[in-house]
Amino acid sequence: MQAVDQCSRMGRTMLAKPGSQASVQSVEHIGSMAFPSPSSAHSEPLLRRIGLRSAVLFNLLEMIGVGPFITMPLVIAAAGFRLSVWAWVLGAAIAVADGLVWAELGAAFPRAGGSYAYLREIYGPRGAGNWLSFLYVWQVGFTAPLSIASGCIGLSGFLAVFWPGLDAAPMAAWPALHYANFAAAAACALVTGLLYRNLSSITRLAWVLFAGVMAALAGVIVSGFAHAAVTGGWHMPAAPPLGFIAARNGLAAGTLLATYCYWGYYNISFLGGEVRRPEKTIPRAILLSVLLVAAFYLAMNLAVLPSLRGAAAHAAGSAVLRVQLVADIARSAFGRWAGYTIAGLIVWTAFASVFSVLLGYSRVPYAAARDGNFFLFLGKVHPKYGIPHRSLVALGAAGFVFCFFSLQQVITLLVITRILLQFSLQQAGAMLLRVQRPELERPFRMPLYPLPPLAALAGFLFLLVYREHALWGLAVAAGIAGAGTAIYLARAWRRNEWPFAKRSQPA
């Protein structure tokens, strides 16, 4: 939550003094999370106040949401009991490889905006970088609501612990639609309404929310091992052997879900303009976050494995029953109220995660609009609350719609779209930058180059290709990219920007 509050200060501190070098760099390279004050044309530069502890905290708050609690049964159902552990390990390896790319770019370009600033810098702000940064903000318009919806769907699933009727289908014509979907949509609308006001006080909630997240993780781990102890000790559940193709596809599907849970290690990169000693803090925060969360997830997965013997069977049933399995473990180990407590903590974690995601991402389309690189309609500030209310409502409305998809559909679309339209472009761009600008000062140089970007690309390619119904997800991501490119080209032609800028130059 502190990280998100930094975004509000960026609105007061985007540009440097007129005529200075910092002013030119702000106009040229400022990231998408920063936005100018509506009341003044110039303001002071960003203050670097974020240290290593706060940087790690911001990443962990982004990484540990409702994801691990709702995806554990899904990972086991997809990959099987034995391969589910390797899915978490492989997901951590991909996160480390990709994190090294983020670390090098973040240390070299410690500016607000993260990917928005990197893509413009790598591919040229007056060239293809203008298109790719627009495409990045365009895909945020889809992936941010998908992130919001995934948290809301997970939240509604754990609410069903208290209200079992949420699993019922209200309309016989649409049996896949449950009351839980309406509860998720209502949660999305509630979060949007709560954010439609002055939010400067949310900074104080950061450590409190983090304490709740850690309590939920610790509760699940302790409950899992305690339940195993009273039922004969820890042992790997028996599972039928799988053929090579089935095992490979299951591992890919399980790793895709695990990768979704690791994402967020790059959150500090979006606040690069406010990090103290960014050349050291950003790389350390990224790597520490991945290692800490990987340890938490592996411990939690091993703790609950003996108790999730029916996970595969539940995966074929309702989403609500699937996500209740974690609360059921605590109930079996310590009684009914323990199950309610774990469910309540996870609902709290999910709500905080959705609150944080919507608040932070609502600044991205707004900032790009104020930078002249997105729809100007979204670049408005509420006259009373001082928030980007149009961008907020637009993303909240899109998240409301995605709440009526299934959880696995939402996560799959989210992961595939970000891989194709953000992460792959950065990994290829980091190698391109090494070739085109070898003289560039790189305070942090990724070890074993070019292995990390190549390993990350190979891992993401594995997730994209070796899954059931792989073409469906790729087609949706390609459609998002195609629509964004068509809109950009129409705007570029009208605004005389790349690739049409040459038509205004004299022969």
Legacy VTK file of the C-alpha trace (Angstrom):
# vtk DataFile Version 3.0
C-alpha trace
ASCII
DATASET POLYDATA
POINTS 507 float
0.000 0.000 0.000
2.908 2.356 0.593
4.064 1.665 -2.926
0.749 2.763 -4.314
0.769 5.932 -2.276
4.052 6.849 -3.938
2.072 7.075 -7.171
-0.012 9.910 -5.770
3.145 11.861 -4.941
4.381 11.340 -8.487
1.536 13.538 -9.643
3.164 16.421 -7.769
6.762 15.649 -8.717
6.973 14.656 -12.367
8.922 17.471 -13.996
12.151 19.208 -13.010
12.895 22.920 -13.283
12.338 24.275 -16.788
15.386 24.327 -18.992
17.350 21.830 -16.927
18.635 18.495 -18.182
16.262 16.702 -15.811
13.379 18.548 -17.427
14.347 17.270 -20.865
14.720 13.726 -19.559
11.325 13.931 -17.858
9.608 14.904 -21.106
11.496 12.266 -23.056
11.660 9.278 -20.774
9.282 9.697 -17.847
7.540 6.458 -16.924
3.883 5.663 -17.067
3.313 5.672 -13.324
4.264 9.349 -12.971
1.780 12.071 -13.789
1.858 15.857 -13.702
-0.118 17.977 -11.314
-3.192 19.477 -12.929
-2.569 22.724 -11.131
0.975 23.449 -12.307
3.163 22.876 -15.313
6.351 22.238 -13.345
7.192 20.791 -9.974
10.140 19.431 -8.034
11.872 16.210 -9.126
10.993 12.893 -7.490
12.545 12.355 -4.079
14.459 9.124 -3.543
13.186 7.872 -0.181
12.599 4.127 -0.664
15.206 1.904 0.977
15.799 -1.827 0.652
13.371 -2.932 3.383
10.517 -0.888 1.955
11.364 -2.043 -1.573
11.147 -5.697 -0.537
7.898 -4.991 1.331
6.312 -3.407 -1.753
7.251 -6.431 -3.855
5.963 -8.943 -1.307
2.633 -7.138 -0.962
2.232 -7.389 -4.734
3.394 -11.021 -4.945
1.465 -12.589 -2.076
-2.198 -12.004 -2.704
-4.951 -14.556 -2.963
-3.024 -16.368 -5.708
-1.175 -19.104 -3.784
-4.243 -20.031 -1.750
-6.510 -20.513 -4.763
-4.014 -22.030 -7.192
-2.495 -24.811 -5.076
-5.327 -27.248 -5.796
-5.328 -26.127 -9.442
-1.586 -26.785 -9.787
-1.993 -30.253 -8.272
-4.965 -30.978 -10.529
-2.993 -29.890 -13.613
0.421 -31.413 -12.886
-0.285 -34.222 -10.414
1.049 -34.503 -6.876
4.712 -35.170 -7.646
5.075 -32.743 -10.522
3.231 -29.999 -8.631
6.332 -29.441 -6.474
8.454 -29.124 -9.612
5.943 -26.664 -11.051
6.639 -24.314 -8.138
10.403 -24.854 -8.489
10.308 -24.214 -12.248
8.150 -21.129 -11.703
10.736 -19.804 -9.220
13.567 -20.478 -11.697
11.734 -18.539 -14.424
11.085 -15.703 -11.961
14.792 -15.523 -11.044
15.869 -15.480 -14.709
13.312 -12.823 -15.603
14.071 -10.916 -12.405
17.722 -10.560 -13.427
16.563 -8.837 -16.621
14.360 -6.478 -14.598
17.281 -5.863 -12.224
19.666 -4.808 -15.001
17.110 -2.550 -16.684
15.901 -1.105 -13.376
19.427 -0.245 -12.257
20.297 1.280 -15.643
17.045 3.264 -15.954
15.799 3.972 -12.408
12.748 5.935 -13.479
9.096 5.836 -12.615
7.017 3.611 -14.845
9.039 0.427 -15.170
8.209 -1.303 -18.441
6.777 1.860 -19.973
10.121 3.642 -19.543
12.221 0.592 -20.528
10.404 -0.077 -23.797
10.608 3.574 -24.840
14.315 3.680 -24.007
15.274 0.381 -25.659
13.327 0.722 -28.883
13.513 4.526 -29.174
10.994 7.150 -27.949
10.714 8.523 -31.501
10.715 5.098 -33.105
9.237 1.694 -32.363
9.453 2.458 -28.648
6.550 4.859 -29.040
4.422 2.046 -30.455
5.541 -0.603 -27.956
5.032 1.671 -24.945
1.518 2.429 -26.236
0.948 -1.319 -26.689
2.124 -1.893 -23.116
-0.422 0.564 -21.721
-3.062 -0.936 -24.023
-2.494 -4.445 -22.641
-2.607 -3.043 -19.096
-6.202 -2.147 -19.941
-6.826 -5.912 -20.168
-4.317 -7.511 -17.794
-4.996 -5.130 -14.906
-8.751 -5.963 -14.905
-7.811 -9.651 -15.197
-5.630 -9.285 -12.092
-8.463 -7.521 -10.316
-10.973 -10.183 -11.365
-8.735 -13.050 -10.257
-8.518 -11.545 -6.775
-12.268 -10.939 -6.627
-13.076 -14.480 -7.789
-10.709 -15.900 -5.181
-12.269 -13.666 -2.544
-15.780 -14.851 -3.399
-14.604 -18.453 -3.212
-13.492 -18.043 0.383
-16.633 -16.100 1.237
-18.456 -19.322 0.392
-16.911 -20.818 3.527
-19.291 -18.543 5.431
-22.149 -18.595 2.883
-22.272 -21.998 1.153
-25.118 -20.883 -1.109
-22.641 -18.916 -3.248
-21.874 -22.153 -5.099
-25.404 -22.348 -6.530
-26.182 -21.417 -10.141
-28.973 -18.822 -10.359
-29.836 -19.487 -14.014
-30.316 -22.931 -15.506
-29.435 -21.625 -18.978
-25.929 -20.701 -17.773
-24.864 -23.447 -15.342
-21.252 -22.180 -15.337
-22.436 -18.896 -13.825
-22.731 -18.949 -10.033
-23.733 -16.558 -7.310
-19.994 -16.462 -6.550
-19.463 -14.585 -9.820
-21.952 -11.957 -8.733
-20.248 -11.739 -5.333
-16.903 -11.227 -7.102
-18.387 -8.497 -9.288
-19.895 -6.838 -6.210
-16.484 -6.897 -4.502
-14.955 -5.255 -7.583
-17.610 -2.540 -7.553
-17.079 -1.999 -3.811
-13.313 -1.594 -4.233
-13.848 0.865 -7.094
-16.241 2.877 -4.933
-13.833 2.909 -1.983
-11.036 4.154 -4.223
-13.170 7.018 -5.514
-11.907 9.342 -2.789
-8.754 10.779 -1.231
-6.492 7.852 -0.333
-3.450 9.442 1.274
-4.107 7.604 4.557
-3.618 4.108 3.079
0.161 4.271 3.578
-0.224 3.428 7.257
-1.999 0.189 6.367
0.954 -1.357 4.515
2.643 -3.151 7.391
-0.708 -4.089 8.948
-1.827 -5.699 5.690
1.505 -7.450 5.355
1.119 -8.853 8.873
-2.244 -10.301 7.848
-0.740 -11.853 4.731
2.044 -13.499 6.734
-0.486 -14.736 9.296
-2.466 -16.398 6.503
0.657 -18.057 5.058
1.830 -19.249 8.471
-1.632 -20.543 9.327
-1.837 -22.663 6.179
1.691 -24.080 6.640
1.161 -24.954 10.321
-2.294 -26.405 9.616
-0.968 -28.559 6.790
1.846 -30.150 8.785
-0.388 -30.530 11.870
-3.053 -32.268 9.816
-0.428 -34.593 8.325
0.876 -35.402 11.820
-2.506 -36.537 13.122
-3.252 -38.602 10.000
-0.140 -40.780 9.965
2.703 -38.380 9.162
3.817 -36.588 6.042
3.905 -38.636 2.861
3.419 -37.983 -0.824
-0.087 -39.062 -1.888
-0.229 -41.966 -4.318
-0.864 -41.013 -7.932
-1.105 -42.974 -11.174
1.962 -42.779 -13.449
1.771 -40.364 -16.376
3.112 -40.716 -19.891
5.702 -38.251 -21.169
3.299 -36.065 -23.144
0.714 -35.935 -20.349
3.416 -35.161 -17.770
4.965 -32.444 -19.955
1.632 -30.757 -20.659
0.572 -31.024 -17.030
3.853 -29.523 -15.844
3.432 -26.624 -18.300
-0.129 -25.954 -17.131
0.871 -26.169 -13.457
3.921 -23.934 -13.955
1.778 -21.326 -15.706
-0.421 -21.112 -12.602
2.622 -21.005 -10.301
4.183 -18.244 -12.414
1.067 -16.148 -11.853
1.655 -16.408 -8.101
5.281 -15.265 -8.347
4.576 -12.132 -10.344
5.133 -8.869 -8.510
8.890 -9.148 -7.881
9.300 -6.270 -10.336
6.931 -3.890 -8.513
9.775 -1.729 -7.202
10.849 -1.042 -10.801
7.705 1.027 -11.307
8.863 3.249 -8.447
12.443 3.534 -9.701
12.382 7.338 -9.572
11.956 7.262 -5.769
14.432 4.546 -4.776
17.564 5.382 -2.821
20.729 3.983 -4.403
18.664 2.299 -7.132
21.704 0.662 -8.708
21.924 -1.564 -5.609
18.441 -1.451 -4.068
16.412 -2.494 -7.127
18.424 -5.643 -8.001
18.641 -6.752 -4.365
14.927 -6.183 -3.745
13.944 -8.194 -6.827
16.128 -11.199 -6.050
15.343 -11.223 -2.310
11.619 -11.081 -3.046
11.729 -14.058 -5.401
13.786 -16.171 -3.001
11.625 -15.359 0.040
8.340 -16.003 -1.745
9.661 -19.201 -3.343
10.556 -20.495 0.136
7.059 -19.614 1.435
5.309 -21.256 -1.516
7.368 -24.449 -1.444
6.826 -24.816 2.304
3.091 -24.240 1.918
2.840 -26.678 -1.004
4.702 -29.425 0.883
2.580 -28.776 3.984
-0.763 -29.227 2.251
0.099 -32.000 -0.228
-0.929 -34.896 2.074
-4.246 -33.168 2.768
-5.179 -32.493 -0.861
-5.667 -36.065 -2.042
-8.968 -35.078 -3.613
-7.675 -31.973 -5.370
-7.911 -33.472 -8.842
-11.476 -34.577 -8.223
-12.403 -31.163 -6.863
-10.837 -29.500 -9.915
-13.535 -31.072 -12.037
-16.196 -29.629 -9.774
-16.992 -26.079 -8.754
-14.410 -23.361 -8.312
-15.851 -22.553 -4.888
-15.218 -26.076 -3.559
-11.692 -25.981 -4.995
-10.576 -22.876 -3.179
-12.211 -23.938 0.086
-9.751 -26.814 0.389
-7.133 -24.666 2.139
-9.634 -23.586 4.808
-10.760 -27.203 5.158
-7.193 -28.211 6.090
-7.116 -25.746 8.997
-10.577 -26.910 10.072
-9.468 -30.541 10.086
-6.301 -29.763 12.058
-7.566 -27.315 14.675
-11.339 -27.225 14.487
-14.118 -25.256 12.828
-13.057 -21.834 14.042
-9.538 -22.331 12.710
-11.026 -22.897 9.278
-13.102 -19.754 9.603
-10.040 -17.799 10.756
-7.908 -18.910 7.802
-10.754 -18.187 5.395
-11.219 -14.735 6.942
-7.498 -13.932 6.688
-7.458 -14.968 3.042
-10.538 -12.847 2.279
-8.731 -9.926 3.929
-5.583 -10.631 1.882
-7.577 -10.890 -1.335
-9.454 -7.650 -0.714
-6.219 -5.809 0.114
-4.593 -7.195 -3.026
-7.480 -6.079 -5.263
-7.495 -2.685 -3.573
-3.758 -2.277 -4.210
-3.816 -3.558 -7.800
-6.689 -1.321 -8.904
-5.248 1.727 -7.156
-1.807 1.291 -8.711
-2.821 0.300 -12.227
-5.385 3.092 -12.478
-2.422 5.486 -12.679
-0.889 3.813 -15.760
-3.469 4.726 -18.472
-3.860 8.135 -16.835
-0.110 8.808 -16.872
0.269 7.676 -20.489
-2.692 9.881 -21.477
-1.095 12.892 -19.790
2.161 11.985 -21.561
0.286 12.160 -24.889
0.722 8.442 -25.573
-2.779 7.149 -24.830
-6.417 8.229 -24.983
-6.651 11.797 -23.698
-10.079 11.083 -22.214
-8.384 9.088 -19.432
-6.005 11.887 -18.477
-8.432 13.771 -16.212
-8.162 14.394 -12.477
-11.190 14.620 -10.197
-11.561 18.279 -9.168
-12.322 17.419 -5.537
-10.471 14.185 -4.762
-7.435 14.752 -6.968
-7.485 11.199 -8.396
-7.524 9.898 -11.995
-11.196 8.997 -11.696
-11.862 8.150 -15.353
-8.974 5.702 -15.545
-10.034 4.207 -12.195
-13.630 3.647 -13.259
-12.610 2.275 -16.672
-10.367 -0.408 -15.168
-12.892 -1.173 -12.431
-15.659 -1.637 -15.004
-13.491 -3.982 -17.075
-12.621 -5.972 -13.942
-16.354 -6.190 -13.146
-16.959 -7.878 -16.526
-14.049 -10.328 -16.141
-15.485 -11.476 -12.798
-17.976 -13.563 -14.824
-15.176 -15.693 -16.310
-13.808 -18.785 -14.606
-10.727 -18.400 -12.423
-8.505 -20.563 -14.635
-9.572 -18.653 -17.758
-8.749 -15.334 -16.090
-5.309 -16.466 -14.891
-4.420 -18.058 -18.236
-5.347 -14.956 -20.243
-3.469 -12.748 -17.788
-0.244 -14.758 -17.937
-0.215 -15.276 -21.706
-0.938 -11.634 -22.537
1.774 -10.309 -20.236
4.327 -12.806 -21.513
3.751 -11.862 -25.142
3.243 -8.094 -24.828
5.534 -7.198 -21.936
8.036 -9.722 -20.624
9.254 -11.135 -23.937
9.772 -7.627 -25.321
11.891 -6.731 -22.295
14.013 -9.874 -22.448
14.698 -9.434 -26.153
15.220 -5.717 -25.544
17.829 -6.295 -22.843
19.912 -8.340 -25.319
19.325 -5.782 -28.076
20.484 -3.026 -25.753
23.725 -4.908 -25.043
24.438 -5.010 -28.783
23.357 -1.493 -29.730
24.659 0.373 -26.688
27.597 -1.532 -25.193
28.946 1.732 -23.734
25.806 2.274 -21.607
26.572 2.424 -17.902
25.089 -0.652 -16.246
25.446 -0.464 -12.444
24.112 -4.028 -12.223
25.123 -6.517 -14.900
23.223 -9.782 -14.848
25.536 -12.760 -14.218
26.001 -15.472 -16.845
24.711 -13.209 -19.630
22.971 -14.053 -21.983
21.703 -17.103 -20.084
19.077 -15.314 -17.889
17.062 -13.695 -20.727
17.382 -16.818 -22.871
16.296 -19.047 -19.968
13.336 -16.770 -19.207
12.295 -16.751 -22.871
12.601 -20.550 -23.026
10.565 -20.936 -19.847
7.821 -18.638 -21.079
7.790 -20.391 -24.468
7.338 -23.705 -22.629
4.321 -22.278 -20.797
2.784 -20.882 -23.978
3.135 -23.945 -26.199
2.863 -27.091 -24.085
-0.623 -26.656 -22.688
-4.038 -27.893 -23.608
-5.920 -25.389 -25.766
-2.729 -23.350 -26.212
-3.940 -21.754 -29.453
-6.984 -20.259 -27.743
-4.928 -18.175 -25.322
-2.421 -17.178 -27.992
-5.244 -16.082 -30.292
-6.735 -13.848 -27.596
-3.355 -12.232 -26.871
-2.738 -11.777 -30.601
-6.152 -10.144 -30.928
-5.328 -7.704 -28.108
-1.988 -6.887 -29.760
-3.576 -6.494 -33.200
-6.321 -4.199 -31.957
-3.836 -2.064 -30.031
-1.526 -1.818 -33.030
-4.382 -0.763 -35.326
-5.422 1.968 -32.891
-1.835 3.138 -32.510
-1.293 3.314 -36.290
-4.456 5.347 -36.743
-3.333 7.762 -34.009
0.232 7.878 -35.342
-0.979 8.784 -38.847
-3.138 11.590 -37.485
-0.423 12.823 -35.063
2.459 12.467 -37.523
4.355 9.993 -35.306
6.406 6.864 -36.011
6.199 5.178 -38.531
4.596 8.038 -40.461
6.772 10.882 -39.181
8.906 10.968 -42.356
6.081 12.278 -44.488
6.436 15.718 -42.862
10.176 16.008 -43.566
11.391 17.893 -46.655
12.707 15.849 -49.539
LINES 1 508
507 0 1 2 3 4 5 6 7 8 9 10 11 12 13 14 15 16 17 18 19 20 21 22 23 24 25 26 27 28 29 30 31 32 33 34 35 36 37 38 39 40 41 42 43 44 45 46 47 48 49 50 51 52 53 54 55 56 57 58 59 60 61 62 63 64 65 66 67 68 69 70 71 72 73 74 75 76 77 78 79 80 81 82 83 84 85 86 87 88 89 90 91 92 93 94 95 96 97 98 99 100 101 102 103 104 105 106 107 108 109 110 111 112 113 114 115 116 117 118 119 120 121 122 123 124 125 126 127 128 129 130 131 132 133 134 135 136 137 138 139 140 141 142 143 144 145 146 147 148 149 150 151 152 153 154 155 156 157 158 159 160 161 162 163 164 165 166 167 168 169 170 171 172 173 174 175 176 177 178 179 180 181 182 183 184 185 186 187 188 189 190 191 192 193 194 195 196 197 198 199 200 201 202 203 204 205 206 207 208 209 210 211 212 213 214 215 216 217 218 219 220 221 222 223 224 225 226 227 228 229 230 231 232 233 234 235 236 237 238 239 240 241 242 243 244 245 246 247 248 249 250 251 252 253 254 255 256 257 258 259 260 261 262 263 264 265 266 267 268 269 270 271 272 273 274 275 276 277 278 279 280 281 282 283 284 285 286 287 288 289 290 291 292 293 294 295 296 297 298 299 300 301 302 303 304 305 306 307 308 309 310 311 312 313 314 315 316 317 318 319 320 321 322 323 324 325 326 327 328 329 330 331 332 333 334 335 336 337 338 339 340 341 342 343 344 345 346 347 348 349 350 351 352 353 354 355 356 357 358 359 360 361 362 363 364 365 366 367 368 369 370 371 372 373 374 375 376 377 378 379 380 381 382 383 384 385 386 387 388 389 390 391 392 393 394 395 396 397 398 399 400 401 402 403 404 405 406 407 408 409 410 411 412 413 414 415 416 417 418 419 420 421 422 423 424 425 426 427 428 429 430 431 432 433 434 435 436 437 438 439 440 441 442 443 444 445 446 447 448 449 450 451 452 453 454 455 456 457 458 459 460 461 462 463 464 465 466 467 468 469 470 471 472 473 474 475 476 477 478 479 480 481 482 483 484 485 486 487 488 489 490 491 492 493 494 495 496 497 498 499 500 501 502 503 504 505 506
